[in-house]
Amino acid sequence: MELTSAVHCLAALAQTTRLAIYRKLIEAGPEGLSAGQIGEALSVAPATLSFHLKELSHAALVSSRQESRYVFYAANYGVMAELMTYLTENCCRGMPQACFSQVETALADCCAPRAKRSTKRH
């Protein structure tokens, strides 16, 4: 990831509603959530939600897909990984394994597989 892309991603996430949306999509997993589900879960009005999703999409942090009359949004895990790598690539004075072991431990705690995901759609 280049500096300008990293700045664009970080700027998109540097707003409370967008960060909440992104965290919700990370939590939802690769299948994502419909716009209605996101708005309902976060109590965000449709016009406001649309604006914030557009900003996240322009930063390539989320992708969308149309299913019937619903639009589903999902986090772009590849871009998230690139951003995390960019932020940590010069970590620990050339010994990144020290940083990565802490990141891996934190990710294992937060991202353990769920027993069963809900398939409820709005």
C-alpha positions in Angstrom: 0.0 0.0 0.0 1.2 3.5 -0.8 1.2 6.4 1.5 -1.7 8.2 -0.3 -3.8 5.0 -0.1 -3.1 4.6 3.6 -4.0 8.2 4.2 -7.2 7.9 2.2 -8.2 4.8 4.2 -7.3 6.3 7.6 -9.2 9.5 6.7 -12.3 7.5 5.8 -12.2 5.7 9.1 -11.5 9.0 11.1 -15.2 9.7 11.6 -17.3 8.1 14.3 -20.2 6.9 12.2 -18.0 5.5 9.4 -15.8 3.7 12.0 -18.9 2.2 13.6 -20.1 1.0 10.2 -16.8 -0.5 9.3 -16.5 -2.3 12.6 -20.0 -3.6 12.2 -19.1 -5.0 8.7 -15.9 -6.5 10.0 -18.0 -8.2 12.7 -20.5 -9.5 10.1 -17.8 -11.4 8.1 -17.4 -11.8 4.4 -21.2 -12.1 3.7 -21.7 -8.6 4.9 -24.9 -6.8 5.8 -27.7 -5.1 3.9 -27.9 -1.4 4.1 -31.1 -1.8 6.1 -29.4 -4.0 8.6 -26.5 -1.6 9.1 -28.8 1.4 9.5 -31.0 -0.4 11.9 -28.2 -1.7 14.0 -26.5 1.7 14.3 -29.6 3.9 14.2 -28.3 5.8 11.1 -30.8 7.5 8.7 -30.7 6.1 5.1 -29.4 9.3 3.5 -26.6 9.6 6.1 -25.8 5.9 5.8 -25.6 6.2 2.0 -23.1 9.1 2.4 -20.9 7.2 4.8 -21.0 4.0 2.8 -19.9 5.9 -0.3 -16.9 7.3 1.6 -15.9 3.9 2.8 -16.4 2.5 -0.8 -14.2 5.3 -2.3 -11.4 4.3 0.1 -11.9 0.7 -1.1 -12.6 -0.4 2.5 -16.0 -1.9 1.6 -17.5 -3.5 -1.4 -21.2 -3.8 -2.3 -23.3 -6.3 -4.2 -26.9 -6.2 -5.3 -29.2 -9.1 -4.3 -32.8 -8.7 -5.5 -33.8 -5.3 -4.2 -31.2 -5.2 -1.4 -27.7 -3.8 -1.5 -25.3 -5.7 0.7 -22.0 -4.3 1.9 -19.0 -6.2 3.1 -15.6 -5.2 4.5 -12.7 -5.5 2.1 -10.4 -7.7 4.2 -7.6 -7.4 1.6 -7.4 -3.7 1.9 -7.7 -3.9 5.7 -4.7 -6.4 5.7 -2.7 -4.0 3.4 -3.4 -1.1 5.8 -2.4 -3.1 8.8 0.7 -4.3 7.1 1.6 -0.7 6.0 1.2 0.5 9.6 3.4 -2.2 11.0 5.9 -2.9 8.3 8.7 -0.9 10.0 7.7 -2.1 13.4 10.1 -3.0 16.3 13.4 -1.8 14.7 13.4 -4.4 12.0 12.2 -7.3 14.1 8.5 -7.3 13.2 7.9 -10.8 14.7 7.8 -9.1 18.1 4.9 -6.8 17.0 3.2 -9.4 14.9 3.0 -11.9 17.8 1.1 -9.3 19.8 -1.1 -8.5 16.8 -1.8 -12.2 16.1 -2.6 -12.7 19.8 -5.0 -9.8 19.7 -6.6 -11.0 16.5 -7.0 -14.5 17.8 -8.9 -13.1 20.8 -11.2 -10.9 18.8 -11.7 -12.9 15.7 -12.3 -16.4 16.9 -14.7 -18.3 14.6 -18.3 -18.1 15.7 -20.2 -21.3 16.4 -23.1 -20.2 14.2 -23.7 -17.0 12.2 -27.1 -15.6 11.8 -28.5 -15.6 8.2 -31.3 -13.1 9.0 -31.6 -10.5 6.2 -33.6 -7.3 6.0 
